[in-house]
Amino acid sequence: MGYTCLFTCCLYFCQVVNLEKLPPQFLSPIPDKLTWNEGDSKELTCDTDGKPKPRVTWKKGKIVVKKTRQIAKLVFPSVTYKEAGLYKCLAENVAGRIQKQVQVNVLYQPKDTNITTDAPQDTVSDGVLITITCTAHGNPTPTYKFYINDNAIRDRKAERSGILKVTAIGFEQSGIYSCIPENDIARGPQKDVTVYIRHSPTITLSPDSKGVDENDRVTVRCEAKGYPPPKLKWLKLLGNRVVGEGNFFSIENVQRSDQGRYRCIATNGFGDDATAEFKINVYCELYQLLINVVISQYLTQPSYNHKVQLPINHINNKSQG
């Protein structure tokens, strides 16, 4: 308490004035650390008292998030990982200043998965080293599961670090590499990257040799693998001329001149070409006219028809003989 005396027009009077001042104090405890789960509903309360009533400020780091008198409450209807951080409550009045800080830790499943390689256009040559890196953020820190074409890759070091090293990679190791981060909370989203291995072509389906009647249609098929994807062309060896492109070679109306050896050639500009040869035989009908048989006792009729199919080259040989 204190007294204040005033003089007004030759009169004195005194009044009692409350001059008591109390520095701020916290009315409820604020813990040093808190751990929340993402998605929970939480709040931080800074309840103070003092004379005069303290000004209360909540800060996150250096950013002021709320200012009020005496009681300041931060409400988090659905906690996200972004709410994690160091919070500080500051209470002050003319009599003093106090502060308390709390470290908020938020547990959450892995997020923002990303997978990359150290190869330009994710493409390497056969037999070299490639590094595949997977990243994500989560709390606790995630580990990583790697897959190739949906088959699990067992590599403890890569699981911990998120860095998968494939040495002397071969063509059979090309394909889709996947990464899934996980922690004690849950699994994170999967991300994929396709790794291409440059490899010279190999024939995977060789064309079969064909026998076909003259004027009929003939089709043969050839398939190859490699990277870049091989292009196929068809060559007739007699004259060494290109007669087609693509996986299929067809002749709509086969003639005697179409008979011969052919070659399917797969090329991709990397390494040696792959080839497969086949043959097309063209058949014609040979009619023998009526033949008078000398020994009639062996025949039921004096004459008969023969209809046989022989390769053209066989007929030519016969005619030349």
C-alpha positions, 0 to 999 in steps of 0.5 A: 500500500501507499499514500498520495496527498493532494492540495486543492484550493487551500485544502489537503486530502489524502487517498490510499493508492495500491502500489503493489507490484508482483512479477509474472509467475507460471500457474501450470507447469510446462514440460521440457519435452512433448511427443505427439503423433501426427493427426492427434488433437493437442494444445499448448497452454501458458497460464500466468499471473502477476500484478499487473497482468502479464503480457504473454507471448508464444514463439516458435523459434523466432516467430511470434505465433500468439500474443495475449494477456495472462493466458495464451493457448495454442490449439492444434486440431490435427497435428502435422509434422510441421508443428514439431519444433522449439516453442517458448512462452514469455510472460512479462510486466513492469515487475519482471519477466519469465520464460519457459520453452518446450521441445515438441517432437511429432511422430509421423510416417515417411513422406515425399519418397523420391528415387533417382540414379546417378546415370544420365537418362537412367541409362548405363552400359553393360558391366558398369556401376550404377547408384540408386538413391532413395530419400524420404522424411519421417519420424522415426527416421525411415529405413528403405526396401528396394525391389527390382521388377517387384522382387525384393533386393536384400541389402542391409546397408542400402536399407539403412542408408537408402543408397543401393549400389549395383556393380557390374550391372547386366542386361538382366538387371534392367527394369523397374527399381522400386523403393518403399520407406518405412518406420515404426509408424507406417510405410511411406509411398512407393516410388519407381525408376526404370533403369536401362542397360545398353546391350547389343541385340540378341534374337529371342525368336528365330524365323522358321523355314517355310514351304509354300505353294506358288501364288499363296501367302507366306508370313514369318516372324522374328523377335529380338531384345536389347537396348536401345530396342533393336530394329529388325530388317529382312534381307534376301541373300540372293542379291543381298537386298532388303525386302522388309522391316519390322517383326513380320515378313510377308509375301502376299503372292509367292512366285518362283523368284521368291524362293531362296535363303533370307536373313532377319537382322536386329540392330540397335547401334550398340555392339554387333548385330544379331542375325537369324537365317531361314529358307522359303521353298516354293512348290508347284503342281506337276501333272503327268499326262496319261501314260500308257502302261506296257504291262497292263496286268498290273494296272486297273486302268490303261491310264491314270493321273499323277498329282505330286508336289515337288520343290521348284528347284527339284523340278528344275533339276529334273528337267535339266537331267 
